[in-house]
Amino acid sequence: MVDPARINWPVPEPELPEGVHLALVEAAQAAATAYRAARHSHGRADLGATVADGADGTPTMRVDALVEDAIAESAHRNGVNLLSEEAGFLDHGSAVTLVVDPLDGSSNAASGVPLSCFSGVVTTDGVASEALTVWLDTGRAWWAEAGRPTPYRTSGRTTLDGASVNLHRPKAGSMDGWHRLMGRIGRLRVLGTTCLEAALVAEGSIDAFADPGSDAHRLVDLAAALVMLPSAGGVVLDVHGRPLTFDPDLTRRWSGVVAATPQLGEDLVAAILG
């Protein structure tokens, strides 16, 4: 009999385009393989159990640790540095660093909700060159190179009224922003995975995603969006105007706004701030 606590549906191989940096390819493949094994070997409660405190100051779930460990081994094999949510900075003496969110949407992944992602950016001496986000439950991938057009574009929407907007879950510090947005947006979703939601903005499936004021995002949450959105015609902003930079300090936080156009981004920020 199948253990009902296990999450046994398959995890496909990532559908990666040609041209992706080898270290990023192998990191994404390692994430998918480890996620697949974790779901077959552990029940929901075990996957969601806290096993450590991450470098970002938040609890590390077992599923996070299993996926990140596999990515760390891949980075070591490829001789590149790694900046990751749980482990922090792993220095392998390279000019190249992968900035990764090993498993964005950890709570979804542990619970069996099929909305979780691997997301990674290649940087050389602190300058980002490409970004990859993989929806682990489907294998679907989004890839962008800094400064080059992508094969997908944002919706191009410029106004907030009636827009399709995904929001970060309500948290302390964001409730006023939530209430102000609710009266203006046309459709609201909460998926629980910033990296996937940012990719959906980049391809035009939704108009925007925002954390309406709770300062919930770290660099790893927004790194891929910082490369992908400008290449697709969109923008990434902080509600309070703080610059979003590739700073290795994972204790830094931002209230990220990912929008189809600069005009929509500014409209969102103004509505959140009231």
C-alpha positions as CSV (number, residue, x, y, z in Angstrom):
1,M,0.0,0.0,0.0
2,V,1.2,3.5,-0.8
3,D,2.0,5.6,2.2
4,P,-0.5,8.5,2.0
5,A,2.0,10.7,3.8
6,R,4.5,10.3,0.9
7,I,4.3,12.6,-2.1
8,N,4.9,10.1,-4.9
9,W,4.0,11.9,-8.2
10,P,7.0,12.2,-10.5
11,V,9.4,15.2,-10.8
12,P,10.4,15.6,-14.5
13,E,13.8,16.6,-15.7
14,P,14.1,20.4,-16.3
15,E,13.4,21.5,-19.9
16,L,16.5,23.6,-20.3
17,P,17.3,25.7,-23.5
18,E,20.7,25.6,-25.2
19,G,23.2,28.1,-24.0
20,V,22.7,27.9,-20.3
21,H,26.0,28.0,-18.3
22,L,27.1,24.5,-17.5
23,A,27.3,25.1,-13.7
24,L,23.7,26.5,-13.7
25,V,22.4,23.6,-15.8
26,E,23.9,21.0,-13.4
27,A,22.7,22.9,-10.4
28,A,19.1,22.8,-11.7
29,Q,19.4,19.2,-12.6
30,A,20.8,18.4,-9.1
31,A,17.9,20.3,-7.5
32,A,15.3,18.3,-9.5
33,T,17.0,15.0,-8.7
34,A,17.2,15.7,-5.0
35,Y,13.6,17.0,-4.9
36,R,12.4,13.8,-6.6
37,A,14.3,11.6,-4.2
38,A,13.1,13.6,-1.2
39,R,9.5,13.2,-2.1
40,H,9.8,9.5,-2.6
41,S,11.8,8.9,0.6
42,H,10.1,11.2,3.2
43,G,6.6,11.9,4.3
44,R,5.1,15.4,4.5
45,A,5.8,16.0,8.1
46,D,9.4,14.9,7.7
47,L,10.0,17.1,4.7
48,G,8.6,20.1,6.6
49,A,10.5,19.5,9.8
50,T,13.0,22.2,10.9
51,V,16.5,20.8,10.8
52,A,18.7,23.9,11.2
53,D,18.7,27.7,11.0
54,G,19.7,29.1,7.6
55,A,22.3,31.7,6.8
56,D,19.4,34.1,6.1
57,G,18.2,33.7,9.7
58,T,15.1,31.7,9.0
59,P,14.4,28.0,9.8
60,T,15.7,25.4,7.3
61,M,13.2,22.6,6.4
62,R,14.5,19.1,5.7
63,V,13.4,19.4,2.1
64,D,15.4,22.7,1.8
65,A,18.5,21.0,3.2
66,L,18.3,17.9,0.9
67,V,17.9,20.0,-2.3
68,E,20.6,22.6,-1.3
69,D,23.1,19.9,-0.4
70,A,22.8,18.4,-3.9
71,I,23.3,21.9,-5.4
72,A,26.3,22.6,-3.2
73,E,27.9,19.3,-4.4
74,S,27.3,20.3,-8.0
75,A,28.8,23.8,-7.5
76,H,31.9,22.2,-5.9
77,R,32.3,19.8,-8.9
78,N,32.1,22.7,-11.3
79,G,34.6,24.8,-9.3
80,V,32.2,27.8,-8.8
81,N,31.3,29.7,-5.7
82,L,27.7,29.4,-4.3
83,L,25.6,31.9,-2.5
84,S,22.5,30.1,-1.3
85,E,19.6,30.6,1.1
86,E,20.5,28.1,3.8
87,A,24.3,27.6,3.5
88,G,25.2,31.2,2.8
89,F,28.4,31.8,0.8
90,L,30.6,28.8,-0.2
91,D,33.9,30.0,-1.5
92,H,35.6,27.8,-4.1
93,G,38.1,30.4,-5.2
94,S,36.3,31.3,-8.4
95,A,35.4,34.6,-10.0
96,V,32.0,32.9,-10.9
97,T,29.3,32.7,-8.2
98,L,25.9,31.0,-8.5
99,V,23.3,32.9,-6.5
100,V,20.5,30.4,-5.9
101,D,17.3,29.9,-4.2
102,P,17.4,26.1,-4.0
103,L,13.7,25.5,-3.4
104,D,11.5,28.6,-3.5
105,G,8.1,27.6,-2.1
106,S,9.4,25.2,0.5
107,S,6.1,25.0,2.4
108,N,4.4,24.1,-0.8
109,A,7.0,21.5,-1.6
110,A,6.8,19.9,1.9
111,S,3.0,19.8,1.8
112,G,2.6,18.4,-1.7
113,V,1.3,21.6,-3.3
114,P,3.0,21.5,-6.8
115,L,4.2,25.1,-6.8
116,S,8.0,25.2,-6.1
117,C,11.0,26.4,-8.0
118,F,14.8,26.3,-8.4
119,S,16.1,29.7,-9.3
120,G,19.7,30.7,-10.0
121,V,21.8,33.5,-11.4
122,V,25.4,33.4,-12.7
123,T,27.5,36.3,-11.6
124,T,31.2,37.0,-12.4
125,D,32.9,39.3,-10.0
126,G,29.5,40.4,-8.7
127,V,28.0,41.2,-12.2
128,A,25.0,39.1,-13.2
129,S,25.1,37.5,-16.7
130,E,22.1,35.1,-16.8
131,A,19.2,33.8,-14.8
132,L,17.3,30.5,-14.8
133,T,14.1,29.6,-13.0
134,V,12.7,26.0,-13.1
135,W,9.2,25.0,-12.0
136,L,10.3,21.8,-10.4
137,D,6.8,20.1,-10.5
138,T,6.5,20.5,-14.3
139,G,10.1,20.9,-15.6
140,R,9.2,24.2,-17.3
141,A,12.0,26.7,-17.3
142,W,12.6,30.4,-18.0
143,W,16.1,31.6,-19.0
144,A,17.3,35.1,-19.6
145,E,20.7,36.8,-20.4
146,A,21.4,40.2,-19.0
147,G,20.9,42.9,-21.5
148,R,19.5,40.7,-24.2
149,P,15.8,40.3,-25.2
150,T,14.1,37.2,-24.1
151,P,11.7,35.1,-26.2
152,Y,8.9,36.2,-23.9
153,R,7.5,39.6,-23.0
154,T,5.5,41.1,-20.2
155,S,1.9,42.0,-20.6
156,G,2.9,45.7,-21.1
157,R,0.2,46.8,-18.7
158,T,0.8,50.3,-17.3
159,T,-2.1,50.9,-14.8
160,L,-3.0,49.1,-11.6
161,D,-6.8,49.4,-11.8
162,G,-8.1,46.0,-13.0
163,A,-4.7,44.4,-13.2
164,S,-3.9,40.7,-12.5
165,V,-1.6,40.9,-9.5
166,N,-0.1,38.1,-7.3
167,L,0.7,39.1,-3.7
168,H,2.9,37.7,-1.0
169,R,0.9,36.2,1.8
170,P,-0.4,38.7,4.4
171,K,2.2,39.3,7.1
172,A,2.8,41.9,9.8
173,G,3.6,45.2,8.1
174,S,1.8,44.4,4.9
175,M,-1.9,44.4,5.9
176,D,-2.5,48.1,5.1
177,G,-0.9,47.7,1.7
178,W,-3.1,44.6,1.1
179,H,-6.2,46.5,1.9
180,R,-5.3,49.4,-0.4
181,L,-4.5,47.1,-3.3
182,M,-7.7,45.0,-2.9
183,G,-9.9,47.9,-4.0
184,R,-8.0,48.4,-7.3
185,I,-6.8,45.1,-8.7
186,G,-8.9,43.0,-10.9
187,R,-7.7,39.5,-10.0
188,L,-5.6,38.4,-7.0
189,R,-3.6,35.2,-6.5
190,V,-1.3,34.0,-3.8
191,L,0.9,31.1,-5.0
192,G,3.6,31.1,-2.3
193,T,6.6,31.1,-4.6
194,T,8.1,34.5,-5.6
195,C,10.5,33.0,-8.2
196,L,7.6,31.4,-10.2
197,E,5.4,34.5,-9.8
198,A,8.2,36.7,-11.1
199,A,8.7,34.4,-14.2
200,L,4.9,34.6,-14.8
201,V,5.2,38.4,-14.9
202,A,8.1,38.2,-17.3
203,E,6.1,36.0,-19.8
204,G,2.9,38.1,-19.5
205,S,0.7,35.6,-17.7
206,I,0.1,38.0,-14.9
207,D,0.7,41.8,-14.7
208,A,2.6,42.0,-11.4
209,F,3.7,40.4,-8.2
210,A,4.3,42.3,-4.9
211,D,5.2,42.0,-1.3
212,P,3.0,44.9,-0.1
213,G,5.3,46.1,2.7
214,S,6.5,43.3,4.9
215,D,10.2,43.2,3.8
216,A,10.0,39.5,3.2
217,H,12.4,39.1,0.3
218,R,16.1,38.3,0.3
219,L,18.5,38.6,-2.6
220,V,18.0,34.9,-3.6
221,D,14.2,35.5,-3.9
222,L,14.6,38.4,-6.4
223,A,18.0,37.6,-8.1
224,A,16.5,35.9,-11.2
225,A,13.9,38.6,-11.5
226,L,16.6,41.3,-11.5
227,V,18.0,39.7,-14.7
228,M,14.8,38.4,-16.3
229,L,12.4,41.3,-16.0
230,P,14.5,44.1,-17.7
231,S,15.2,41.7,-20.5
232,A,11.4,41.1,-20.9
233,G,10.3,44.7,-20.7
234,G,9.5,44.8,-17.0
235,V,10.9,46.1,-13.7
236,V,11.8,45.1,-10.2
237,L,11.5,47.7,-7.5
238,D,11.6,48.0,-3.7
239,V,8.6,49.6,-2.0
240,H,10.8,51.9,0.0
241,G,13.2,52.8,-2.9
242,R,16.2,50.8,-1.6
243,P,18.5,49.7,-4.4
244,L,18.4,46.0,-5.2
245,T,22.0,44.8,-5.5
246,F,23.9,41.5,-5.6
247,D,25.0,41.9,-2.0
248,P,26.0,38.6,-0.3
249,D,24.5,39.6,3.0
250,L,21.5,37.3,3.2
251,T,20.1,39.1,6.3
252,R,19.2,42.1,4.1
253,R,15.5,42.4,3.2
254,W,13.4,44.1,0.6
255,S,9.7,44.5,-0.2
256,G,9.9,43.4,-3.8
257,V,7.6,44.6,-6.6
258,V,7.9,42.8,-9.9
259,A,5.8,44.6,-12.6
260,A,5.2,44.4,-16.4
261,T,6.3,48.1,-16.9
262,P,8.0,50.8,-14.9
263,Q,4.7,52.7,-14.8
264,L,2.8,49.8,-13.3
265,G,5.6,49.3,-10.8
266,E,5.4,52.9,-9.6
267,D,1.6,52.7,-9.5
268,L,1.9,49.6,-7.3
269,V,4.4,51.2,-5.0
270,A,2.3,54.3,-4.6
271,A,-0.8,52.3,-3.8
272,I,1.1,50.2,-1.2
273,L,2.5,53.2,0.5
274,G,-0.9,55.0,0.5
